[in-house]
Amino acid sequence: IILQDKKPQECFLTSHFKGRSLCVEEALTKTSSIKAHYEHGEERHRFTLVSVKVENDGYHFWGGQKQCVRGAYVAELPGRELSEELEEIANFSALTSGRKVASRMQLLQSPGTVLEGFRAADLEKIPEPLSKASGGCGFIGPALLQQLTAQLTLPKLRRQQTTSLQVRVFG
C-alpha cells in the first residue's frame, strides 16, 4: 500500500474484502457513536465492525480542523467466521496487548493504493543506508520502486522523486 495525500478511497480492507466491505463516516462530536453492526443495501446485508479510525475531514469556516470517525465494516461469508479471515491476514493471536490489536486493526484502513504485479523474487535485501532521504534498508530496490510508482495516479515528477514506500504486508 502506498500512502497518498487525499482521503482514502481505497485501503487494504476494501481491496481484500472486495464487495464485502463498507466504510461509514460520521462527524466527530461529543455524542459520536459507531454501531457494532450495520445493515446496508436492498437485501439488508449485515456488516460487522472491523475497525474504527479518527480521520481529518477538512476545516471549519473559522479554520479549525474537522474530524470524522470512520468505521470499517465487513460482511461475513456463510459458514465462515470473520475473526478467522482477519486472523489469516493479520496474525492477531501473535500480539501481546489489546493496544497492538487496535493498532493493527487501524492499519487495515491505511489509505493508499494496493499495488500488485510483483513477486517475492522481485524483492532484494538492501544494505543500510541506501540514501539519506530513505533511511535505507528494506526490500524494494530502485528498479522495483520505479515499476511500482508507475502504477500510481501521481504527477510524473512526484513519482520520480519517490525514494521509498511504506509497505504493509498482510498474511
C-alpha positions in Angstrom: 0.0 0.0 0.0 1.3 3.4 -0.9 0.1 6.3 1.2 -1.4 9.2 -0.6 -2.4 12.8 0.5 -6.1 12.7 0.0 -8.8 10.9 1.9 -8.7 7.2 1.2 -10.9 5.8 -1.5 -9.0 2.5 -1.3 -7.2 0.7 1.5 -6.2 -2.8 2.3 -9.5 -3.7 3.8 -11.6 -2.6 0.8 -9.2 -4.3 -1.6 -9.0 -7.6 0.3 -12.7 -7.8 1.1 -13.9 -6.5 -2.3 -17.7 -6.2 -2.5 -18.0 -7.2 1.2 -16.6 -4.0 2.8 -18.4 -0.8 3.8 -16.9 2.4 5.3 -19.2 4.6 7.3 -18.1 8.1 8.3 -19.7 10.4 10.9 -18.6 13.8 12.1 -16.6 13.6 15.3 -18.7 15.1 18.1 -19.1 14.5 21.8 -22.0 12.2 21.0 -20.5 10.3 18.1 -21.2 6.6 18.2 -20.3 3.7 15.9 -22.6 0.7 15.7 -21.2 -2.8 16.1 -23.3 -3.9 13.1 -24.7 -2.1 10.1 -27.3 -3.2 7.7 -26.9 -2.0 4.1 -28.3 -2.4 0.7 -31.7 -3.6 -0.7 -31.1 -7.1 0.7 -30.2 -5.6 4.1 -26.8 -7.4 4.3 -25.4 -7.4 7.8 -21.9 -5.9 8.2 -19.7 -6.3 11.3 -17.5 -3.6 12.6 -13.8 -4.4 12.0 -12.0 -1.2 12.9 -12.6 2.4 13.9 -10.3 5.3 13.0 -10.4 9.1 13.5 -9.6 10.9 10.3 -9.1 14.6 9.4 -12.1 15.8 7.4 -11.3 19.3 6.2 -11.7 22.6 8.1 -14.4 24.6 9.8 -15.2 28.0 8.4 -13.0 29.6 11.2 -10.0 27.5 10.2 -10.2 24.8 12.8 -9.6 21.1 11.8 -12.7 19.0 11.4 -12.5 15.3 12.2 -14.7 12.3 11.5 -15.0 8.8 12.9 -14.6 6.2 10.2 -16.0 2.7 10.9 -14.9 -0.1 8.6 -17.3 -3.0 8.3 -17.2 -6.4 6.5 -20.0 -8.7 5.6 -19.4 -12.3 6.9 -19.5 -15.2 4.5 -21.9 -18.0 5.2 -20.2 -20.8 7.2 -17.0 -18.7 7.8 -16.1 -16.7 10.9 -14.9 -13.1 10.1 -12.4 -13.5 13.0 -10.8 -16.4 11.2 -10.5 -14.4 8.0 -8.9 -11.5 9.9 -6.5 -13.8 11.7 -5.3 -15.1 8.4 -4.3 -11.7 7.1 -3.2 -10.0 10.3 -2.0 -12.7 12.8 -3.7 -11.2 15.8 -3.0 -14.2 18.0 0.7 -13.3 18.0 0.0 -9.9 19.5 0.6 -9.4 23.2 -1.8 -6.5 24.1 -5.1 -5.1 23.1 -3.4 -1.8 22.2 -1.4 -3.6 19.5 -4.5 -5.4 18.2 -6.3 -2.0 17.9 -3.3 -0.5 16.0 -3.2 -3.4 13.6 -7.0 -3.1 13.0 -6.4 0.6 12.1 -3.7 -0.4 9.7 -6.3 -2.3 7.7 -7.7 1.2 6.9 -4.3 2.7 5.9 -5.1 4.9 3.0 -3.3 4.2 -0.2 -3.3 2.1 -3.3 -2.9 -1.6 -3.3 -0.3 -2.4 -5.9 0.0 -5.8 -7.4 2.2 -7.5 -10.0 5.3 -8.3 -8.1 6.5 -11.5 -6.5 8.7 -12.3 -3.6 11.5 -13.0 -6.1 11.4 -9.2 -7.0 12.4 -8.2 -3.5 16.0 -7.8 -2.5 17.9 -7.1 0.7 19.0 -3.6 0.6 22.0 -2.6 2.7 21.6 0.4 5.0 21.6 3.2 4.2 20.5 3.4 0.6 20.1 7.2 0.7 19.8 9.9 3.4 16.2 10.6 2.2 15.0 7.0 2.6 16.9 5.9 5.7 18.0 2.8 3.8 17.2 -0.9 4.5 14.3 -2.8 3.2 13.4 -5.0 0.3 12.3 -2.7 -2.6 15.2 -1.7 -4.8 15.3 1.2 -7.2 14.1 -0.8 -10.2 11.1 -2.2 -8.4 10.3 1.2 -6.8 10.2 2.7 -10.3 7.9 -0.1 -11.6 5.5 0.2 -8.6 5.3 4.0 -8.6 4.5 3.9 -12.4 1.1 2.4 -11.4 0.2 5.4 -9.3 -2.0 8.3 -10.4 0.5 10.8 -9.2 2.2 13.6 -11.2 5.3 12.2 -13.0 7.7 14.4 -11.0 6.3 13.2 -7.7 6.7 9.6 -8.9 10.3 10.2 -9.9 11.1 11.9 -6.5 9.8 8.9 -4.5 12.7 7.4 -2.6 10.9 4.8 -0.5 7.5 3.2 0.1 5.6 2.5 3.3 4.6 -1.2 2.9 2.1 -3.1 4.8 2.5 -6.9 4.4 -0.6 -8.8 5.4 -0.9 -12.6 5.6 
